[in-house]
Amino acid sequence: MKAPDFLLFASEAEILTLWGVGFLLVAGFCSWMERRRIKRAELNRVGWVPWTGLFVCFAVIGGGCLAVAIPGLAQG
């Protein structure tokens, strides 16, 4: 499998930024699913996925990746 051309010459900071954005997108999905679970029609159908815990984990990882990558992007 060949890497796309825009990733072929990307620096580590750019790749880490993409990972961080990806983790934050997954965190947003977890947040959306938690809101959906809270507003459910049948109160007895709670579900088994810990959406809040997953949201916190993905948000911390994504924020950490971006915090590490931003200084590298700023230097060029």
C-alpha positions in Angstrom: 0.0 0.0 0.0 1.5 3.3 -1.1 1.3 6.4 1.2 -0.4 9.5 -0.3 2.0 12.0 -1.7 1.1 14.7 0.8 2.2 12.3 3.7 5.3 11.1 1.9 7.3 14.3 2.8 5.4 15.3 5.9 7.4 16.1 9.0 6.8 14.2 12.3 5.0 17.3 13.6 2.5 17.2 10.7 1.9 13.5 11.1 1.4 13.9 14.9 -1.0 16.8 14.2 -3.1 14.5 11.9 -3.1 11.8 14.7 -4.2 14.4 17.2 -7.0 15.7 15.0 -8.1 12.1 14.5 -8.2 11.4 18.2 -10.2 14.5 18.8 -12.7 13.5 16.1 -13.2 10.1 17.8 -13.6 12.0 21.1 -16.3 14.1 19.4 -18.1 11.0 18.3 -17.9 9.6 21.8 -19.4 12.8 23.2 -22.2 12.6 20.6 -23.0 9.0 21.5 -23.1 9.9 25.3 -25.6 12.7 24.6 -27.6 10.3 22.5 -27.5 7.7 25.4 -28.7 10.3 27.9 -31.7 11.3 25.8 -32.8 7.8 25.1 -36.6 7.0 24.9 -36.5 3.8 26.9 -34.9 4.4 30.3 -34.2 0.7 30.9 -32.0 0.4 27.8 -28.8 2.0 29.2 -26.2 0.3 27.1 -22.8 -1.0 28.0 -20.2 1.3 26.4 -18.5 3.8 28.8 -18.8 6.8 26.4 -17.7 9.4 28.9 -14.5 7.5 29.8 -13.7 6.9 26.2 -14.3 10.6 25.5 -11.9 11.7 28.2 -9.2 9.2 27.1 -9.4 10.2 23.4 -9.6 13.9 24.2 -6.5 13.8 26.5 -4.5 11.8 23.9 -5.6 14.1 21.0 -4.9 17.2 23.0 -1.5 15.9 24.1 -0.6 15.1 20.5 -1.5 18.6 19.4 0.3 20.2 22.3 3.5 18.4 21.3 3.1 19.0 17.6 2.2 22.7 17.6 5.7 24.0 18.5 7.2 21.8 15.7 4.7 23.2 13.2 5.5 26.8 14.4 9.2 26.3 13.7 8.5 25.2 10.2 
